[in-house]
């Protein structure tokens, strides 16, 4: 089951910086509605951690009318990332991976802190929503969170499930920054004798190798790796925070071109057996991405 219908959004959920979430928890799909209107998550989906629904903070906060900003603070030699959420006179300060949150002038301890994952900051949905003065209701059967900014929460209606139309599309798309992409794909990644060899760029802050059973191994910047290509080989997730922006530049390298059904349907047989996914679920064979990377300025 883990191999089938895996989306970019789900894979980004898997990559936690400084913490691990079980594959069984992350696999559950969660829907969110604000005042009966469904919230769209274009590139990163909600997931469960310790029975809490974690959501990309910007999408839900802005759906509630709140403003989100990002910053950093220092503690000794460590730089911590901070997210600020403002709605009227309500202000929330959350430090990534810290259970201590400042709401106005009150310090609150969370059982699940904010998490920095591929391209997005995730926060506990119920805590943020209620701290902003809204009401939250959970429908276990539908895995649906209903948020009301009014006086009450109506019971989420039953919904008819529609068949998946596929999560991927042909045509790799570069993130808005390509600093990591240039060092990763230009004169670096090589395929030879059924193996992929590359050096993890030193500017990468996140790098992991995932197997088809959901386990992972963290990769070290500056170190050279060689991985088998083919059935059951898994995939790589490599990223870095933007130099000028609040998102992450990230790439997924599938060592098994048939790892996901959607990819197989798009490409059939890929000569080198490796495909790369970027933003917007756009996917291309590795050789094409390498050629495109050489044209980057």
Backbone as numpy.savetxt, mean C-alpha at the origin, in Angstrom:
# Nx Ny Nz CAx CAy CAz Cx Cy Cz
-5.07 -19.99 -2.73 -5.90 -18.79 -2.73 -5.03 -17.54 -2.73
-3.90 -17.60 -2.04 -3.06 -16.41 -1.89 -2.53 -15.94 -3.23
-2.40 -16.88 -4.18 -1.85 -16.50 -5.47 -2.86 -15.81 -6.36
-4.14 -16.03 -6.11 -5.15 -15.64 -7.08 -5.69 -14.24 -6.81
-5.88 -13.50 -7.92 -6.55 -12.20 -7.87 -5.90 -11.26 -6.86
-4.60 -11.23 -6.80 -3.91 -10.32 -5.90 -3.81 -8.98 -6.59
-4.12 -7.91 -5.90 -4.08 -6.58 -6.50 -2.90 -5.79 -5.98
-2.55 -4.73 -6.71 -1.50 -3.83 -6.25 -1.86 -3.27 -4.89
-3.13 -2.93 -4.73 -3.55 -2.37 -3.46 -3.29 -3.34 -2.32
-3.61 -4.62 -2.53 -3.39 -5.60 -1.47 -1.91 -5.78 -1.19
-1.09 -5.79 -2.24 0.34 -5.97 -2.04 0.94 -4.83 -1.26
0.45 -3.63 -1.51 0.96 -2.51 -0.76 0.60 -2.62 0.71
-0.56 -3.21 1.01 -0.94 -3.46 2.39 0.05 -4.38 3.07
0.57 -5.35 2.33 1.47 -6.34 2.90 2.78 -5.75 3.37
3.19 -4.65 2.76 4.53 -4.13 3.05 4.49 -3.12 4.17
4.73 -3.54 5.40 4.72 -2.67 6.54 6.14 -2.29 6.89
6.35 -1.05 7.24 7.69 -0.59 7.61 7.80 -0.62 9.12
8.55 -1.59 9.63 8.79 -1.70 11.05 7.79 -2.56 11.78
6.82 -3.16 11.07 5.87 -4.04 11.73 5.36 -5.04 10.72
4.79 -6.14 11.22 4.29 -7.19 10.32 2.82 -7.42 10.57
2.07 -7.62 9.49 0.66 -7.96 9.57 0.47 -9.32 8.93
-0.30 -10.19 9.56 -0.48 -11.52 9.01 -1.22 -11.46 7.69
-0.87 -12.40 6.79 -1.51 -12.43 5.48 -3.00 -12.70 5.60
-3.39 -13.54 6.56 -4.80 -13.86 6.70 -5.61 -12.64 7.09
-5.03 -11.74 7.89 -5.75 -10.53 8.28 -5.85 -9.58 7.11
-4.77 -9.40 6.38 -4.73 -8.42 5.30 -5.61 -8.81 4.13
-5.92 -10.09 3.99 -6.67 -10.55 2.83 -8.13 -10.12 2.83
-8.68 -9.75 3.97 -10.09 -9.46 4.04 -10.39 -8.10 3.42
-11.36 -8.07 2.51 -11.74 -6.82 1.85 -12.66 -6.02 2.76
-12.45 -4.71 2.81 -13.25 -3.82 3.63 -13.77 -2.68 2.76
-15.06 -2.37 2.89 -15.64 -1.23 2.19 -15.97 -0.14 3.20
-15.92 1.12 2.75 -16.19 2.26 3.63 -17.18 3.20 2.95
-18.19 3.64 3.71 -19.13 4.63 3.22 -19.19 5.81 4.19
-19.26 7.01 3.64 -19.44 8.23 4.44 -20.77 8.83 4.02
-21.72 8.91 4.97 -23.07 9.40 4.68 -23.65 8.68 3.46
-23.54 7.35 3.48 -24.09 6.45 2.45 -23.37 6.52 1.12
-22.31 7.33 1.00 -21.55 7.42 -0.25 -20.25 6.64 -0.11
-20.02 5.71 -1.03 -18.84 4.85 -0.95 -17.57 5.66 -1.16
-16.56 5.38 -0.32 -15.25 6.02 -0.43 -14.39 5.21 -1.39
-13.80 5.88 -2.36 -12.94 5.21 -3.34 -11.50 5.19 -2.87
-10.87 4.03 -2.95 -9.46 3.88 -2.62 -8.74 3.43 -3.88
-8.21 4.36 -4.68 -7.69 4.02 -6.00 -6.43 3.19 -6.02
-5.57 3.31 -5.00 -4.29 2.60 -5.09 -3.88 1.87 -3.83
-4.69 1.90 -2.78 -4.35 1.21 -1.54 -5.64 0.99 -0.77
-5.91 -0.25 -0.39 -7.19 -0.61 0.20 -7.12 -0.72 1.71
-8.28 -0.59 2.40 -8.33 -0.83 3.85 -7.98 -2.28 4.16
-7.56 -2.53 5.38 -7.26 -3.90 5.80 -7.45 -4.02 7.30
-7.38 -5.24 7.84 -7.52 -5.48 9.26 -6.16 -5.64 9.93
-6.02 -5.07 11.11 -4.87 -5.36 11.97 -5.36 -5.39 13.40
-5.19 -6.53 14.06 -5.63 -6.69 15.45 -7.09 -6.28 15.62
-7.92 -6.76 14.72 -9.36 -6.51 14.73 -9.73 -5.06 14.49
-8.77 -4.25 14.05 -9.05 -2.85 13.71 -8.99 -2.66 12.20
-9.91 -1.85 11.68 -9.87 -1.52 10.26 -8.89 -0.38 10.06
-7.87 -0.61 9.25 -6.86 0.40 8.95 -7.15 0.97 7.56
-7.10 2.30 7.44 -7.45 2.93 6.17 -6.38 3.95 5.77
-6.20 4.16 4.46 -5.32 5.24 4.01 -5.90 6.56 4.49
-5.18 7.28 5.31 -5.74 8.40 6.05 -6.29 9.50 5.15
-5.64 9.79 4.04 -6.06 10.95 3.26 -7.46 10.78 2.68
-7.77 9.60 2.14 -9.03 9.43 1.44 -10.24 9.58 2.35
-10.21 8.90 3.50 -11.35 8.98 4.40 -11.42 10.34 5.08
-10.28 10.87 5.52 -10.28 12.17 6.20 -10.83 13.26 5.29
-10.41 13.26 4.04 -10.91 14.27 3.12 -12.37 14.04 2.76
-12.83 12.79 2.80 -14.25 12.52 2.59 -15.09 13.10 3.72
-14.48 13.23 4.91 -15.17 13.82 6.06 -15.02 15.34 6.09
-14.27 15.88 5.11 -14.06 17.32 5.07 -12.83 17.79 5.79
-12.01 16.85 6.27 -10.81 17.21 7.02 -9.62 17.43 6.09
-8.63 18.15 6.57 -7.40 18.38 5.84 -6.29 17.52 6.44
-5.45 16.97 5.56 -4.36 16.11 6.01 -3.03 16.69 5.56
-2.05 16.71 6.45 -0.70 17.15 6.10 0.31 16.23 6.74
1.53 16.25 6.23 2.56 15.35 6.71 3.80 16.14 7.12
4.56 15.58 8.06 5.79 16.21 8.50 6.68 15.21 9.18
7.72 15.69 9.81 8.68 14.83 10.49 9.09 15.48 11.81
9.43 14.63 12.79 10.08 15.12 13.99 11.22 14.19 14.34
12.11 14.63 15.18 13.30 13.84 15.51 13.29 13.46 16.98
13.72 12.21 17.22 13.88 11.71 18.58 15.24 11.03 18.64
16.24 11.75 19.19 17.60 11.23 19.16 18.10 11.21 17.74
18.57 10.06 17.29 19.04 9.90 15.92 17.95 9.42 14.97
16.75 9.26 15.49 15.66 8.71 14.69 14.74 9.81 14.19
14.37 9.73 12.90 13.42 10.66 12.32 12.06 9.98 12.22
11.06 10.58 12.83 9.72 10.02 12.84 8.81 10.79 11.89
7.95 10.08 11.21 6.99 10.71 10.31 5.69 10.97 11.06
5.12 12.16 10.83 3.94 12.60 11.56 2.85 12.99 10.58
1.60 12.62 10.90 0.46 13.03 10.09 -0.44 13.90 10.96
-0.90 15.01 10.39 -1.80 15.93 11.09 -3.13 15.97 10.36
-4.22 15.79 11.11 -5.56 15.80 10.55 -6.34 16.92 11.22
-6.90 17.82 10.42 -7.63 18.97 10.96 -9.02 19.04 10.38
-10.01 19.25 11.25 -11.39 19.46 10.84 -11.98 20.51 11.77
-12.14 21.73 11.25 -12.62 22.81 12.10 -11.65 23.07 13.23
-12.14 23.00 14.47 -11.25 23.20 15.62 -10.69 21.89 16.16
-10.96 20.79 15.48 -10.44 19.48 15.92 -9.12 19.20 15.21
-8.10 18.83 15.98 -6.78 18.55 15.42 -6.25 17.24 16.02
-5.76 16.35 15.14 -5.18 15.08 15.57 -3.74 15.02 15.07
-2.80 14.70 15.96 -1.41 14.51 15.59 -1.05 13.05 15.84
-0.62 12.35 14.78 -0.28 10.94 14.91 1.13 10.70 14.38
1.96 10.08 15.21 3.32 9.71 14.78 3.30 8.26 14.33
3.82 8.01 13.15 3.81 6.66 12.59 4.51 5.68 13.53
3.87 4.55 13.77 4.36 3.46 14.62 4.39 3.81 16.10
3.77 4.93 16.49 3.67 5.28 17.91 2.22 5.11 18.35
2.01 4.51 19.51 0.66 4.32 20.02 0.10 5.57 20.69
0.95 6.58 20.89 0.52 7.83 21.53 0.03 8.82 20.48
-1.18 9.32 20.67 -1.79 10.26 19.73 -2.24 11.49 20.50
-2.03 12.66 19.90 -2.47 13.90 20.52 -3.74 14.37 19.83
-4.83 14.43 20.59 -6.10 14.92 20.09 -6.41 16.20 20.84
-6.25 17.32 20.16 -6.35 18.59 20.86 -5.20 18.69 21.86
-5.53 18.75 23.13 -4.50 18.77 24.17 -4.46 17.47 24.95
-5.21 16.47 24.50 -5.29 15.20 25.22 -4.46 14.12 24.54
-3.66 13.41 25.32 -2.87 12.30 24.79 -3.65 11.00 24.97
-3.82 10.27 23.87 -4.58 9.02 23.88 -3.67 7.89 23.42
-3.84 6.72 24.04 -3.05 5.54 23.67 -3.90 4.62 22.80
-3.35 4.27 21.63 -4.04 3.39 20.70 -3.52 1.96 20.82
-4.38 0.98 20.55 -3.90 -0.40 20.52 -3.25 -0.72 19.17
-3.59 0.02 18.11 -2.94 -0.11 16.81 -2.55 1.29 16.32
-1.26 1.57 16.18 -0.83 2.91 15.77 -0.92 3.12 14.27
-0.64 4.34 13.85 -0.55 4.63 12.41 0.59 3.83 11.82
0.43 3.43 10.56 1.45 2.64 9.88 1.84 3.34 8.57
3.12 3.33 8.27 3.59 3.85 7.00 3.85 2.67 6.08
3.05 2.59 5.00 3.17 1.51 4.06 3.43 2.08 2.68
3.59 1.19 1.74 3.86 1.60 0.38 2.94 2.73 -0.06
3.50 3.96 -0.18 2.84 5.14 -0.72 1.82 5.79 0.20
1.40 5.14 1.28 0.32 5.69 2.08 0.55 5.54 3.59
-0.01 6.49 4.36 -0.08 6.37 5.81 -1.44 5.79 6.15
-1.45 4.70 6.91 -2.68 4.05 7.35 -2.94 4.36 8.82
-4.21 4.59 9.16 -4.58 4.88 10.54 -5.81 4.07 10.91
-6.06 3.86 12.22 -7.27 3.15 12.64 -8.52 3.96 12.28
-9.40 3.38 11.50 -10.55 4.10 10.96 -11.48 4.61 12.06
-11.87 3.73 12.99 -12.84 4.14 14.00 -12.31 5.27 14.86
-11.06 5.17 15.29 -10.50 6.21 16.16 -10.52 7.57 15.47
-10.00 7.63 14.23 -9.92 8.91 13.53 -11.31 9.47 13.27
-12.22 8.63 12.82 -13.56 9.09 12.51 -14.27 9.64 13.74
-14.19 8.92 14.85 -14.86 9.38 16.06 -14.18 10.59 16.67
-12.84 10.68 16.53 -12.12 11.85 17.04 -12.51 13.10 16.26
-12.98 12.92 15.03 -13.42 14.05 14.22 -14.91 14.33 14.40
-15.52 13.62 15.33 -16.91 13.92 15.68 -17.95 13.17 14.88
-17.57 12.12 14.17 -18.53 11.35 13.40 -18.90 10.07 14.16
-19.91 9.37 13.65 -20.33 8.11 14.24 -20.01 6.97 13.28
-19.63 5.84 13.85 -19.16 4.71 13.04 -19.94 3.46 13.39
-20.33 2.71 12.35 -21.01 1.44 12.57 -20.39 0.40 11.66
-20.28 -0.82 12.16 -19.61 -1.91 11.44 -20.59 -3.01 11.11
-20.61 -3.44 9.85 -21.43 -4.57 9.41 -20.50 -5.74 9.13
-20.49 -6.70 10.06 -19.56 -7.83 9.97 -19.80 -8.67 8.73
-21.06 -8.92 8.41 -21.38 -9.79 7.28 -20.88 -9.22 5.96
-21.00 -7.90 5.81 -20.61 -7.26 4.56 -19.19 -6.70 4.59
-18.54 -6.75 5.76 -17.23 -6.11 5.93 -17.34 -4.64 5.48
-18.37 -3.96 5.98 -18.68 -2.60 5.55 -18.71 -1.66 6.74
-17.95 -0.58 6.65 -17.93 0.46 7.66 -18.81 1.61 7.18
-19.79 2.02 8.01 -20.66 3.13 7.67 -20.37 4.28 8.62
-20.00 5.43 8.06 -19.66 6.61 8.85 -20.71 7.68 8.61
-21.20 8.28 9.68 -22.20 9.33 9.56 -21.67 10.62 10.16
-21.81 11.71 9.42 -21.41 13.02 9.94 -22.60 13.75 10.53
-23.81 13.08 10.48 -25.02 13.66 11.02 -25.33 13.16 12.41
-26.62 13.02 12.72 -27.04 12.67 14.07 -27.14 11.18 14.30
-27.05 10.38 13.25 -27.18 8.94 13.44 -26.56 8.17 12.30
-26.47 6.85 12.51 -25.91 5.97 11.49 -26.97 4.98 11.07
-27.28 4.94 9.81 -28.24 3.97 9.31 -27.55 2.64 9.08
-28.29 1.57 9.21 -27.74 0.24 9.00 -27.29 0.09 7.55
-26.05 -0.34 7.29 -25.60 -0.52 5.90 -26.52 -1.46 5.14
-26.90 -1.06 3.93 -27.82 -1.87 3.16 -27.11 -3.08 2.57
-27.89 -4.10 2.26 -27.33 -5.26 1.60 -26.92 -4.90 0.18
-25.81 -5.43 -0.27 -25.33 -5.09 -1.59 -25.15 -6.35 -2.43
-25.40 -6.23 -3.71 -25.20 -7.34 -4.62 -23.77 -7.35 -5.10
-23.11 -8.46 -4.92 -21.72 -8.56 -5.33 -21.64 -8.74 -6.85
-20.70 -8.05 -7.44 -20.48 -8.18 -8.88 -19.16 -8.87 -9.12
-19.05 -9.63 -10.21 -17.82 -10.34 -10.49 -16.66 -9.38 -10.69
-15.47 -9.82 -10.30 -14.27 -9.00 -10.50 -13.97 -8.89 -11.99
-13.62 -7.68 -12.41 -13.27 -7.47 -13.80 -11.76 -7.41 -13.99
-11.03 -7.73 -12.94 -9.58 -7.73 -13.05 -8.97 -6.47 -12.45
-7.83 -6.64 -11.77 -7.22 -5.52 -11.07 -6.09 -4.90 -11.85
-5.61 -5.56 -12.89 -4.45 -5.07 -13.63 -4.83 -4.62 -15.03
-3.96 -3.82 -15.61 -4.14 -3.39 -16.99 -2.78 -3.39 -17.67
-2.78 -3.55 -18.97 -1.53 -3.56 -19.72 -0.96 -2.14 -19.78
0.33 -2.03 -19.60 0.99 -0.73 -19.73 1.48 -0.17 -18.42
2.73 -0.44 -18.07 3.35 0.08 -16.85 3.31 1.60 -16.84
3.00 2.19 -15.68 2.99 3.64 -15.51 3.96 4.04 -14.40
4.79 5.03 -14.68 5.76 5.49 -13.69 5.09 6.34 -12.61
5.59 6.25 -11.38 5.11 7.18 -10.34 5.52 8.60 -10.72
5.03 9.58 -9.99 5.33 10.97 -10.35 6.80 11.32 -10.08
7.46 10.58 -9.21 8.92 10.68 -9.06 9.54 9.36 -9.48
10.74 9.40 -10.07 11.37 8.18 -10.58 12.82 8.02 -10.12
13.18 8.64 -9.00 14.56 8.55 -8.51 14.96 7.11 -8.26
14.09 6.38 -7.59 14.36 4.97 -7.30 14.34 4.15 -8.58
13.39 4.43 -9.46 13.26 3.67 -10.69 14.51 3.74 -11.55
15.13 4.90 -11.61 16.34 5.06 -12.42 17.46 4.16 -11.90
17.68 4.16 -10.59 18.77 3.36 -10.02 18.43 1.88 -9.98
17.13 1.56 -9.93 16.72 0.16 -9.85 16.79 -0.54 -11.19
16.33 0.15 -12.25 16.17 -0.53 -13.53 17.26 -0.23 -14.56
17.99 0.86 -14.42 19.02 1.20 -15.40 20.36 0.58 -14.99
20.90 -0.30 -15.84 22.19 -0.96 -15.62 22.25 -1.64 -14.26
21.17 -2.28 -13.89 21.13 -2.94 -12.58 20.44 -4.30 -12.66
19.14 -4.32 -12.94 18.39 -5.57 -12.95 18.76 -6.40 -14.19
19.09 -7.67 -13.96 19.45 -8.56 -15.06 18.75 -9.91 -14.91
18.36 -10.49 -16.04 17.78 -11.82 -16.06 18.71 -12.74 -16.84
19.12 -13.83 -16.20 20.03 -14.77 -16.86 19.88 -16.15 -16.23
19.77 -17.16 -17.11 19.70 -18.56 -16.67 18.59 -18.80 -15.65
17.44 -18.19 -15.90 16.30 -18.43 -15.02 16.38 -17.75 -13.67
17.23 -16.75 -13.55 17.39 -16.04 -12.29 17.41 -14.54 -12.52
16.94 -13.79 -11.55 16.99 -12.33 -11.60 18.00 -11.85 -10.57
18.93 -11.01 -11.02 19.96 -10.46 -10.14 19.90 -8.94 -10.16
20.02 -8.33 -9.01 20.02 -6.88 -8.92 20.62 -6.45 -7.59
21.04 -5.19 -7.53 21.48 -4.59 -6.28 20.39 -3.65 -5.80
19.94 -3.83 -4.57 18.91 -2.94 -4.04 19.49 -1.55 -3.89
18.94 -0.55 -4.59 19.50 0.81 -4.54 19.63 1.33 -3.12
20.67 2.11 -2.90 20.90 2.65 -1.56 19.85 3.68 -1.17
19.15 4.25 -2.16 18.12 5.21 -1.81 16.77 4.54 -1.54
16.72 3.21 -1.59 15.49 2.49 -1.26 15.35 2.41 0.25
14.19 2.76 0.77 13.94 2.66 2.21 13.08 1.45 2.54
12.47 0.88 1.53 11.65 -0.31 1.74 11.93 -1.32 0.66
12.23 -2.54 1.05 12.47 -3.60 0.09 12.19 -4.95 0.73
11.34 -5.76 0.09 11.02 -7.07 0.64 10.83 -8.07 -0.48
11.14 -9.34 -0.18 10.89 -10.46 -1.08 9.78 -11.30 -0.47
8.67 -11.46 -1.20 7.54 -12.22 -0.72 7.45 -13.56 -1.44
7.16 -14.61 -0.70 6.96 -15.93 -1.29 5.47 -16.14 -1.52
5.11 -17.22 -2.20 3.70 -17.42 -2.53 2.88 -17.90 -1.34
3.49 -18.12 -0.19 2.70 -18.45 0.99 2.49 -17.25 1.90
2.95 -16.07 1.46 2.71 -14.85 2.22 3.83 -14.42 3.14
4.86 -15.25 3.32 5.98 -14.87 4.17 6.90 -13.92 3.40
7.73 -13.18 4.15 8.58 -12.19 3.50 9.94 -12.11 4.17
10.89 -11.59 3.40 12.25 -11.33 3.90 12.60 -9.90 3.53
13.08 -9.14 4.50 13.44 -7.76 4.24 14.77 -7.69 3.50
14.86 -6.81 2.51 16.07 -6.63 1.72 16.86 -5.43 2.23
18.17 -5.49 2.07 19.07 -4.48 2.61 19.61 -3.59 1.48
19.44 -2.27 1.55 19.97 -1.37 0.52 21.47 -1.55 0.34
21.92 -1.57 -0.92 23.33 -1.73 -1.24 23.76 -3.17 -1.41
22.91 -4.12 -1.05 23.26 -5.54 -1.15 22.74 -6.12 -2.47
23.50 -7.04 -3.05 23.12 -7.68 -4.31 22.39 -8.99 -4.03
21.29 -9.20 -4.76 20.46 -10.38 -4.56 20.25 -11.12 -5.88
20.09 -12.43 -5.78 19.74 -13.26 -6.92 18.57 -14.15 -6.52
17.49 -14.10 -7.31 16.30 -14.88 -7.02 15.88 -15.70 -8.23
15.34 -16.87 -7.97 14.82 -17.72 -9.03 13.60 -17.07 -9.68
13.41 -17.38 -10.95 12.25 -16.92 -11.70 11.39 -18.12 -12.05
10.08 -17.97 -11.98 9.21 -19.06 -12.38 8.13 -19.34 -11.37
7.44 -20.45 -11.56 6.31 -20.81 -10.74 6.68 -20.86 -9.26
5.90 -20.16 -8.45 6.11 -20.17 -7.00 7.23 -19.26 -6.52
7.82 -18.44 -7.43 8.96 -17.61 -7.04 8.55 -16.37 -6.25
7.27 -15.98 -6.30 6.82 -14.83 -5.52 7.08 -13.50 -6.20
7.30 -12.46 -5.40 7.49 -11.13 -5.96 8.32 -10.26 -5.04
8.80 -9.14 -5.58 9.59 -8.16 -4.83 8.79 -6.88 -4.70
8.91 -6.23 -3.57 8.29 -4.92 -3.36 9.39 -3.97 -2.93
9.60 -2.89 -3.71 10.72 -1.97 -3.48 10.19 -0.55 -3.54
10.58 0.30 -2.56 10.01 1.65 -2.52 10.91 2.62 -1.77
10.57 3.89 -1.89 11.20 4.97 -1.14 10.21 6.13 -1.04
10.30 6.96 0.03 9.42 8.13 0.10 9.82 9.15 -0.94
8.86 9.90 -1.43 9.16 10.93 -2.40 10.05 12.01 -1.80
10.95 12.55 -2.60 11.79 13.65 -2.14 10.99 14.94 -2.04
10.01 15.08 -2.94 9.16 16.27 -2.94 7.70 15.83 -3.02
7.17 15.44 -1.89 5.78 14.98 -1.89 5.48 14.16 -0.67
4.22 13.71 -0.56 3.77 12.97 0.62 3.46 11.52 0.32
3.89 11.03 -0.85 3.62 9.65 -1.20 4.93 8.87 -1.31
4.79 7.63 -1.75 5.96 6.76 -1.91 6.12 6.37 -3.37
7.36 6.32 -3.82 7.67 5.79 -5.14 7.90 4.29 -4.98
7.07 3.48 -5.59 7.18 2.05 -5.35 6.98 1.21 -6.59
7.57 -0.01 -6.57 7.50 -0.93 -7.70 7.32 -2.35 -7.18
6.58 -3.17 -7.95 6.44 -4.58 -7.66 7.02 -5.35 -8.83
7.91 -6.26 -8.55 8.53 -7.10 -9.57 8.05 -8.53 -9.34
7.21 -9.03 -10.24 6.69 -10.39 -10.12 7.67 -11.35 -10.76
8.25 -12.22 -9.95 9.22 -13.20 -10.44 8.54 -14.36 -11.15
7.25 -14.45 -11.02 6.42 -15.42 -11.73 5.40 -14.63 -12.51
5.56 -14.55 -13.83 4.68 -13.73 -14.66 3.23 -14.20 -14.59
3.00 -15.43 -14.15 1.64 -15.95 -14.01 1.18 -15.96 -12.57
1.85 -15.19 -11.71 1.53 -15.15 -10.28 0.09 -14.73 -10.04
-0.37 -13.82 -10.86 -1.74 -13.31 -10.75 -2.49 -13.64 -12.03
-3.71 -14.12 -11.88 -4.51 -14.50 -13.05 -4.64 -13.36 -14.05
-4.83 -12.14 -13.54 -5.03 -11.00 -14.42 -3.83 -10.76 -15.32
-2.63 -10.94 -14.78 -1.41 -10.73 -15.56 -1.33 -11.77 -16.67
-1.66 -13.00 -16.35 -1.62 -14.07 -17.34 -2.59 -13.77 -18.48
-3.75 -13.24 -18.13 -4.75 -12.93 -19.14 -4.28 -11.80 -20.06
-3.52 -10.85 -19.50 -3.05 -9.71 -20.28 -1.92 -10.09 -21.22
-0.93 -10.83 -20.70 0.30 -11.04 -21.46 0.48 -12.45 -22.02
-0.23 -13.42 -21.44 0.04 -14.79 -21.86 1.42 -15.19 -21.37
2.30 -15.57 -22.28 3.66 -15.97 -21.91 4.61 -14.78 -22.06
5.31 -14.45 -20.99 6.31 -13.38 -21.01 7.68 -14.02 -21.14
8.43 -13.63 -22.15 9.69 -14.28 -22.49 10.63 -14.40 -21.30
10.89 -13.28 -20.60 11.84 -13.35 -19.48 11.20 -13.83 -18.20
9.85 -14.02 -18.23 9.16 -14.56 -17.07 8.99 -13.60 -15.93
9.26 -12.30 -16.14 9.18 -11.30 -15.07 8.37 -10.11 -15.57
7.44 -9.62 -14.74 6.69 -8.42 -15.07 6.79 -7.44 -13.91
6.62 -6.16 -14.23 6.75 -5.10 -13.24 5.45 -4.30 -13.19
5.00 -3.99 -11.98 3.80 -3.20 -11.79 4.15 -1.87 -11.15
3.53 -0.81 -11.64 3.75 0.53 -11.08 2.45 1.08 -10.54
2.22 2.37 -10.72 1.01 2.98 -10.21 -0.16 2.62 -11.11
-1.37 2.75 -10.55 -2.57 2.52 -11.34 -2.74 1.11 -11.85
-2.06 0.13 -11.24 -2.15 -1.28 -11.63 -1.70 -1.53 -13.06
-0.87 -0.64 -13.61 -0.33 -0.86 -14.94 0.86 -1.80 -14.89
0.88 -2.81 -15.77 1.89 -3.86 -15.73 2.53 -4.03 -17.10
3.86 -4.23 -17.11 4.59 -4.50 -18.36 5.71 -5.49 -18.08
6.15 -6.22 -19.12 7.31 -7.09 -18.96 8.53 -6.29 -18.51
9.41 -6.93 -17.76 10.59 -6.27 -17.21 11.42 -5.60 -18.29
11.63 -6.26 -19.44 12.47 -5.71 -20.49 11.94 -4.36 -20.98
10.62 -4.22 -21.06 10.03 -2.96 -21.50 10.26 -1.86 -20.47
10.13 -2.21 -19.19 10.34 -1.22 -18.13 11.79 -0.75 -18.10
12.71 -1.69 -18.31 14.14 -1.31 -18.36 14.40 -0.34 -19.49
13.84 -0.62 -20.66 14.03 0.28 -21.82 13.42 1.66 -21.53
12.25 1.66 -20.91 11.63 2.94 -20.58 12.47 3.72 -19.57
13.05 3.01 -18.61 13.86 3.66 -17.56 15.07 4.37 -18.16
15.60 3.82 -19.23 16.76 4.44 -19.88 16.42 5.78 -20.51
15.13 6.01 -20.74 14.70 7.26 -21.37 14.36 8.35 -20.34
14.34 7.96 -19.07 14.01 8.94 -18.02 15.09 9.99 -17.90
14.69 11.22 -17.65 15.65 12.31 -17.50 16.03 12.50 -16.04
